[in-house]
């Protein structure tokens, strides 16, 4: 039996003390284990907070309904692995465009998502803004959103010339228009409201429901 450790009130597997291939990592990791794979090493992550979950659910619902309504591809939420050259990460949300759905495997995305969203938590800030930023950039993730509830700050990046991320600010009304999800827009202030407004109201503003 695989040894376990208690992690945030749950029993999680203890990482092996040797490097694993990505396939070995997938065999080792289960749905109750919060972990990512980086160059053979396992990086344990913490479960999400309530605020993290609420913002993630809002974004997932709005994106998913928009994408399905317009037949643009697939939206997936963590835990679901995105395999890049030297890492297997679990962004909080992924969008895969229709033309890239062949990258989807049974348990992971084999290659970059078109959009990756990370909701920053106190323990993940350095990783999200550092390692993941550069991995996603080098791996070809076309659009990257960093949502920081503590600072009430949202950063939006798009791959530009030379394969480098360029920061793209919301417009004068505080609205961000996605490049890789054509027609989708987001009022950044929606993310900081307390409590968050019902997602049905947001779907109405996006003209997805009456």
C-alpha positions in Angstrom: 0.0 0.0 0.0 1.2 3.5 -0.9 2.1 5.4 2.3 0.0 8.5 3.0 0.3 11.8 4.9 -2.5 14.0 6.2 -2.9 17.1 4.1 -5.4 19.8 5.0 -7.6 17.3 6.7 -7.4 14.7 4.0 -5.1 11.7 3.5 -2.8 12.3 0.6 -0.1 10.1 -0.8 3.5 10.6 0.2 5.6 11.6 -2.9 8.2 9.0 -3.9 11.8 9.9 -3.1 12.9 9.4 -6.7 12.1 10.9 -10.1 9.2 9.6 -12.1 8.4 9.7 -15.7 5.1 11.6 -16.5 3.4 8.2 -17.1 4.6 7.0 -13.7 3.3 10.2 -12.1 -0.1 9.7 -13.7 -0.2 6.1 -12.3 0.9 7.3 -8.9 -1.5 10.3 -8.5 -5.1 9.9 -7.7 -8.1 12.2 -7.6 -7.6 12.9 -3.9 -4.0 13.9 -4.3 -3.2 17.6 -5.0 0.1 17.4 -7.0 1.9 18.5 -10.1 4.9 17.1 -12.0 7.9 19.1 -12.9 11.0 17.6 -14.6 10.4 14.3 -12.9 9.8 15.7 -9.4 6.4 15.8 -7.7 5.2 19.2 -6.3 2.5 18.9 -3.7 -0.2 21.6 -3.7 -2.8 22.8 -1.2 -6.6 22.4 -1.5 -8.4 25.5 -2.7 -10.1 28.0 -0.3 -13.8 28.9 -0.4 -13.0 32.2 -2.2 -10.9 30.3 -4.7 -13.7 27.9 -5.3 -16.3 30.6 -5.7 -14.3 32.6 -8.3 -13.4 29.4 -10.1 -17.0 28.3 -10.3 -18.1 31.7 -11.6 -15.5 31.7 -14.3 -16.0 28.1 -15.2 -19.8 28.5 -15.6 -19.6 31.6 -17.7 -16.8 30.3 -19.9 -18.4 26.8 -20.3 -21.8 28.1 -21.2 -20.3 30.6 -23.7 -18.0 28.0 -25.3 -20.7 25.4 -25.6 -23.3 27.9 -26.9 -20.9 29.0 -29.7 -19.3 25.5 -30.3 -15.8 26.8 -29.7 -14.2 23.8 -27.9 -14.0 22.5 -24.4 -13.7 24.0 -20.9 -12.1 21.9 -18.2 -11.5 22.6 -14.5 -8.9 21.2 -12.0 -8.0 18.5 -11.3 -7.0 17.9 -14.9 -3.4 17.8 -16.1 -1.9 19.9 -18.8 1.3 18.2 -20.1 4.0 20.5 -21.5 7.6 19.7 -22.4 9.0 19.3 -18.9 5.9 19.7 -16.6 2.5 18.5 -15.9 0.5 21.3 -14.3 -3.2 21.6 -13.2 -4.4 25.1 -14.1 -7.7 26.0 -12.3 -9.4 26.3 -15.7 -8.4 25.3 -19.2 -10.0 26.2 -22.6 -9.1 24.0 -25.6 -10.2 25.3 -28.9 -12.1 23.0 -31.3 -9.1 22.7 -33.7 -6.9 21.4 -30.8 -9.3 18.9 -29.3 -7.1 16.1 -30.5 -4.7 17.0 -27.7 -7.2 15.8 -25.1 -6.4 12.3 -23.7 -8.4 10.4 -21.1 -6.6 11.9 -18.1 -4.6 14.8 -19.4 -4.1 17.4 -22.1 -1.2 16.5 -24.2 0.1 19.9 -25.1 -0.8 23.5 -24.3 -4.3 24.8 -23.7 -5.4 27.8 -25.7 -6.3 29.5 -22.4 -5.1 28.7 -18.9 -6.5 30.4 -15.8 -4.7 30.3 -12.4 -6.5 31.7 -9.3 -3.7 32.8 -6.9 -3.7 31.6 -3.3 -1.2 32.7 -0.6 0.9 29.5 -1.1 0.8 29.5 -4.9 1.7 33.1 -5.7 5.4 32.7 -6.4 4.7 29.5 -8.4 1.9 31.0 -10.5 3.8 34.2 -11.3 7.2 32.5 -11.6 7.6 28.9 -12.7 4.1 28.5 -14.3 4.3 31.8 -16.1 7.4 30.8 -17.9 6.4 27.2 -18.5 3.1 28.3 -20.0 4.8 30.9 -22.2 7.5 28.5 -23.4 4.9 25.7 -23.9 2.7 27.8 -26.2 -0.4 28.5 -24.0 -1.8 31.3 -26.1 -3.6 33.2 -23.3 -2.9 33.2 -19.5 -5.0 34.8 -16.8 -3.7 35.3 -13.3 -6.6 36.1 -10.8 -5.5 37.3 -7.4 -8.4 37.6 -4.9 -6.3 38.9 -2.1 -4.9 41.8 -4.0 -8.1 42.1 -6.1 -5.9 42.1 -9.2 -6.4 40.3 -12.5 -3.6 40.1 -15.0 -4.1 39.0 -18.6 -1.3 37.8 -20.9 -1.2 36.9 -24.6 1.6 35.3 -26.6 3.1 37.9 -28.8 6.0 38.2 -31.2 8.9 35.9 -30.3 6.6 33.7 -28.3 6.7 36.0 -25.3 3.8 37.0 -23.1 2.5 40.5 -23.5 0.3 42.0 -20.8 -3.1 43.1 -22.0 -5.1 45.5 -19.9 -8.9 45.6 -19.6 -10.5 48.5 -21.4 -11.6 51.9 -19.9 -14.7 50.2 -18.5 -12.8 47.5 -16.8 -13.8 44.9 -19.3 -11.3 42.3 -20.7 -12.0 40.8 -24.1 -10.5 37.4 -24.7 -8.5 36.8 -27.9 -8.7 33.0 -27.9 -12.3 32.7 -26.9 -13.8 34.9 -29.6 -16.5 37.2 -28.4 -16.1 36.4 -24.7 -15.7 39.3 -22.3 -15.3 39.7 -18.5 -16.0 42.6 -16.2 -13.1 42.3 -13.8 -15.1 43.8 -10.9 -17.4 40.8 -11.0 -14.6 38.8 -9.4 -14.3 40.9 -6.3 -17.9 41.4 -5.3 -18.9 40.2 -1.9 -20.9 38.1 -2.2 -20.4 37.2 -5.8 -23.4 37.9 -7.8 -25.5 35.0 -9.1 -24.0 33.5 -12.2 -27.3 33.7 -13.9 -27.0 37.5 -13.9 -23.6 37.3 -15.5 -25.0 34.9 -18.1 -27.7 37.4 -18.9 -25.1 40.2 -19.3 -23.3 37.9 -21.7 -26.6 37.4 -23.7 -26.4 33.7 -23.0 -29.8 33.4 -21.2 -32.9 35.6 -21.0 
